[in-house]
Amino acid sequence: MSTPENAIPDTQLGLTNDEIALLRHHQQAAASTAGGSSSRAASRASSQGLLLLDSHSLAQLSRHFDRLLQQISARLEYLSEQSQMVAQQQYDRAGNAIQIADSEIARFHDILRQIDELEVDFDRIRHIRDIVRGYRQRIEEMEEELERSGSSRHRHSSHHTSSHRHHGHSSGSSRRHAHNH
């Protein structure tokens, strides 16, 4: 179950409305691919406009965006090759310009339009992925700090109490800073 302690409203991530819509869509897509109870929680969170902040959910989402960016890059490369082929067909073997069929011109413009759209999607998704990565890194650092303070509790209980209080304060301030970022 997602709770206020391990989730954040996706409207506080510094994303545009289009990027927020993409994040919600892909958080559900990543969850449906992975399956399991944690994925159901992630899917439910995205429908409520939340980003889960536990390290497992953030890692899963980050990997999903990495795969998506690779797929877009491959598609862009293919379309770029196609556009070059169409452009080369405008000339005969002697290098003279030849008449291009209307269908080829339409295909060329359609390829260019797809390239433009994919480049916009690529930039948006990379921006979202970078923000997710940033949160993932902060959460993992917090978990490591909690583990360190937890292991020191057996040796020095008063030290653990003070470091835990300090950790709680620093995590709150880092979240506030991230919202403003």
Wavefront OBJ file of the C-alpha trace (Angstrom):
o trace
v 0.000 0.000 0.000
v 1.234 3.466 -0.831
v 1.266 5.875 2.097
v 2.149 9.579 2.351
v 5.495 8.528 3.855
v 6.715 6.688 0.754
v 4.969 8.597 -2.038
v 5.005 12.124 -3.407
v 2.475 13.964 -5.601
v 3.798 13.856 -9.166
v 2.789 17.501 -9.576
v 5.667 18.417 -7.219
v 8.403 16.955 -9.429
v 8.906 20.052 -11.583
v 7.429 18.383 -14.673
v 5.234 19.891 -17.378
v 1.667 18.624 -17.756
v 2.718 16.499 -20.739
v 5.585 14.990 -18.736
v 3.278 14.263 -15.786
v 0.900 12.435 -18.144
v 3.849 10.452 -19.550
v 5.082 9.582 -16.041
v 1.644 8.312 -14.991
v 1.292 6.275 -18.171
v 4.731 4.704 -17.922
v 4.533 4.090 -14.172
v 1.465 1.954 -14.914
v 3.189 0.343 -17.926
v 6.272 -0.536 -15.861
v 4.064 -1.947 -13.099
v 2.000 -4.102 -15.462
v 5.191 -5.505 -17.004
v 6.712 -6.448 -13.647
v 3.600 -7.780 -11.869
v 3.366 -8.554 -8.147
v 1.958 -6.680 -5.161
v 4.527 -3.866 -5.292
v 3.630 -3.311 -8.950
v -0.059 -3.134 -8.076
v 0.830 -0.458 -5.534
v 2.797 1.465 -8.177
v -0.089 1.217 -10.636
v -2.533 2.414 -7.980
v -0.215 5.275 -7.036
v 0.055 6.494 -10.643
v -3.738 6.552 -10.953
v -3.814 8.717 -7.805
v -1.181 11.108 -9.157
v 1.590 9.835 -6.874
v 5.161 8.666 -7.409
v 6.218 5.841 -5.072
v 9.502 6.672 -3.358
v 10.668 3.231 -2.223
v 13.915 2.150 -3.874
v 12.380 -0.943 -5.546
v 9.649 1.059 -7.311
v 12.074 3.791 -8.360
v 14.613 1.242 -9.677
v 11.885 -0.560 -11.630
v 10.657 2.717 -13.152
v 14.192 3.883 -13.959
v 14.955 0.613 -15.786
v 11.684 0.959 -17.715
v 12.654 4.453 -18.891
v 16.142 3.255 -19.878
v 14.602 0.551 -22.081
v 12.133 3.039 -23.548
v 14.900 5.496 -24.458
v 16.826 2.678 -26.165
v 13.734 1.763 -28.191
v 13.174 5.390 -29.232
v 16.843 5.746 -30.202
v 16.613 2.631 -32.384
v 13.433 3.922 -34.025
v 15.055 7.321 -34.658
v 18.065 5.638 -36.262
v 15.815 3.577 -38.545
v 13.757 6.611 -39.603
v 16.918 8.616 -40.242
v 18.180 5.879 -42.569
v 14.806 5.803 -44.347
v 14.829 9.571 -44.877
v 18.342 9.377 -46.361
v 17.219 6.628 -48.742
v 14.276 8.703 -49.939
v 16.520 11.741 -50.398
v 19.055 9.723 -52.413
v 16.308 8.465 -54.718
v 15.800 12.012 -55.950
v 18.859 11.627 -58.216
v 19.653 9.222 -61.019
v 23.013 7.440 -61.391
v 24.463 10.397 -63.267
v 23.628 12.684 -60.358
v 20.811 14.478 -62.184
v 17.727 15.532 -60.260
v 14.701 13.445 -61.222
v 10.965 13.853 -60.678
v 9.814 12.439 -57.351
v 6.411 10.845 -57.062
v 3.939 12.628 -54.791
v 3.738 9.458 -52.679
v 7.493 9.552 -52.029
v 7.324 13.229 -51.071
v 4.450 12.466 -48.696
v 6.417 9.546 -47.221
v 9.469 11.743 -46.754
v 7.454 14.399 -44.896
v 5.787 11.712 -42.780
v 9.193 10.318 -41.782
v 10.408 13.804 -40.833
v 7.236 14.371 -38.771
v 7.760 11.062 -36.926
v 11.389 11.986 -36.238
v 10.325 15.349 -34.773
v 7.704 13.694 -32.555
v 10.118 11.004 -31.354
v 12.788 13.585 -30.526
v 10.272 15.500 -28.388
v 9.227 12.254 -26.637
v 12.879 11.320 -26.129
v 13.650 14.655 -24.421
v 10.559 14.460 -22.203
v 11.207 10.867 -21.152
v 14.903 11.538 -20.501
v 13.927 14.479 -18.263
v 11.456 12.315 -16.315
v 14.008 9.489 -16.029
v 16.664 11.871 -14.684
v 14.272 13.112 -11.980
v 13.348 9.526 -11.054
v 17.072 8.654 -10.900
v 17.702 11.608 -8.590
v 14.995 10.472 -6.174
v 16.234 6.883 -6.378
v 19.774 7.976 -5.448
v 18.535 10.033 -2.487
v 16.328 7.207 -1.199
v 19.149 4.659 -1.488
v 21.503 7.014 0.386
v 18.883 7.444 3.115
v 18.429 3.673 3.384
v 22.193 3.169 3.645
v 22.381 5.799 6.362
v 19.543 4.125 8.271
v 21.307 0.759 7.978
v 24.554 2.269 9.273
v 22.808 3.941 12.194
v 20.882 0.720 12.843
v 24.046 -1.369 13.006
v 25.677 1.127 15.347
v 22.677 0.939 17.684
v 23.951 -2.275 19.190
v 27.246 -0.619 20.076
v 26.033 2.844 21.049
v 22.295 3.313 21.544
v 22.449 7.062 22.341
v 24.431 7.719 19.166
v 21.777 5.904 17.131
v 18.993 8.025 18.637
v 20.707 11.304 17.811
v 21.757 10.218 14.323
v 18.238 8.946 13.621
v 16.786 12.322 14.644
v 19.317 14.087 12.440
v 18.566 11.721 9.551
v 14.835 12.411 9.811
v 15.507 16.121 9.674
v 17.839 15.873 6.694
v 15.466 13.645 4.712
v 12.678 16.149 5.223
v 14.811 19.040 4.043
v 16.072 17.084 1.020
v 12.505 16.329 -0.007
v 11.524 19.990 0.319
v 14.546 20.926 -1.769
v 13.608 18.342 -4.398
v 10.071 19.764 -4.644
v 11.423 23.210 -5.380
v 13.993 21.886 -7.861
l 1 2 3 4 5 6 7 8 9 10 11 12 13 14 15 16 17 18 19 20 21 22 23 24 25 26 27 28 29 30 31 32 33 34 35 36 37 38 39 40 41 42 43 44 45 46 47 48 49 50 51 52 53 54 55 56 57 58 59 60 61 62 63 64 65 66 67 68 69 70 71 72 73 74 75 76 77 78 79 80 81 82 83 84 85 86 87 88 89 90 91 92 93 94 95 96 97 98 99 100 101 102 103 104 105 106 107 108 109 110 111 112 113 114 115 116 117 118 119 120 121 122 123 124 125 126 127 128 129 130 131 132 133 134 135 136 137 138 139 140 141 142 143 144 145 146 147 148 149 150 151 152 153 154 155 156 157 158 159 160 161 162 163 164 165 166 167 168 169 170 171 172 173 174 175 176 177 178 179 180 181
